[in-house]
Amino acid sequence: MTNLLSPLSSANTVRQLVESATELFEQADLFYGHGTDNAQDEAVYLVFSILEVPFDAPESAIDDPLSDQRCEQAKAIIQQRIETRQPAAYLLGEAWFCGLPFYVNENVLVPRSPFAELIYDYFEPWMTKEPKNILDIGTGSGCIAIACALQFPDAKVDAIDLSDEALEVAAKNVDRHDLTDRMRLVKSDVFASLEPKKYDLIVSNPPYVSAEDVAALPAEYHHEPVMGLEGGGDGLDIVRRILTGAKERLTDDGVLIVEVGLMQEAMDASFPNLSMTWLDFVQGGEGVFLIHAKDL
Ligand SMILES: C[S@@+](CC[C@H](N)C(=O)[O-])C[C@H]1O[C@@H](n2cnc3c(N)ncnc32)[C@H](O)[C@@H]1O
């Protein structure tokens, strides 16, 4: 039930709901790190998605009065966003990555990796030929693996995760994108349960936040699975294991690409002799390195 004093109480069009939600989000000092970066964009995303209004809808659709039922549905989710601090994607059960929709729940990280730009660009100029076999380590919702599979329609993609719950979500998404014939989901602790096989491209957005930094994250992040965020004491436990095992899994001209976010300095300090290339992003993002198999 909407509080009568709330700016939401009298809102009954898409525009009014967005304006009221923006005001309330600002007052509540929410954190935005899961696809938007300000109150208004978050309000637009949430209201338009709940009401299934296209983002390019005509003015009339935005200013037409809504039914009471649709209004209450939107208001309830706006209030939930404020009261629970859940990221919008969990409230909607959906997130977008690489222009593709993915089912998500609290067992997987909300997709937001700068990998999307690399995938759009076919990993050029780093990949010299189309990858035939791709491996995604720590697949979560499957977003990176699935986007790779759709971008390279002749490739076979293996996607691994240690979390059964994450693999269940990934399976739904593999099915949703009709990729069951080219994708394989494997429960594995990094490479441990993976059969010996060579890949032209290994990609990973592993957990890479230190335990101390995870504890200090805003409330929104505490709805995400700790296993998706925390990479041990200094954050680099899983990255180390990927680096150790990648050489024997890559083809001779294969490439390993790993996201480590803000850990670039820590990586350079921990691996001073490793020939890592730090990738640049036009659409924002940082902390993704690339290594050729010959340099591992
Ligand atoms: C940062 S999330 C990335 C999820 C997804 N790739 C994305 O970009 O949204 C890391 C994922 O690694 C998985 N993970 C954590 N430890 C692992 C391990 N030892 N072996 C395999 N996967 C692991 C987590 O369950 C989580 O789904």
The ligand as an ORCA input file, in Angstrom:
! r2SCAN-3c Opt
* xyz 0 1
  C      31.891    -12.130    -10.881
  S      30.789    -13.477    -11.105
  C      30.642    -13.398    -12.880
  C      29.401    -13.944    -13.438
  C      29.228    -13.684    -14.936
  N      30.327    -14.205    -15.705
  C      29.078    -12.196    -15.205
  O      29.973    -11.580    -15.785
  O      28.040    -11.629    -14.820
  C      31.870    -14.837    -10.823
  C      31.281    -16.207    -10.936
  O      32.333    -17.142    -10.626
  C      31.787    -18.243     -9.909
  N      32.863    -18.861     -9.135
  C      33.348    -18.508     -7.917
  N      34.328    -19.338     -7.540
  C      34.484    -20.243     -8.536
  C      35.345    -21.352     -8.729
  N      36.257    -21.682     -7.810
  N      35.252    -22.068     -9.871
  C      34.319    -21.724    -10.816
  N      33.470    -20.678    -10.684
  C      33.557    -19.948     -9.568
  C      30.702    -17.620     -9.055
  O      29.756    -18.583     -8.647
  C      30.153    -16.533     -9.999
  O      29.046    -17.039    -10.722
*
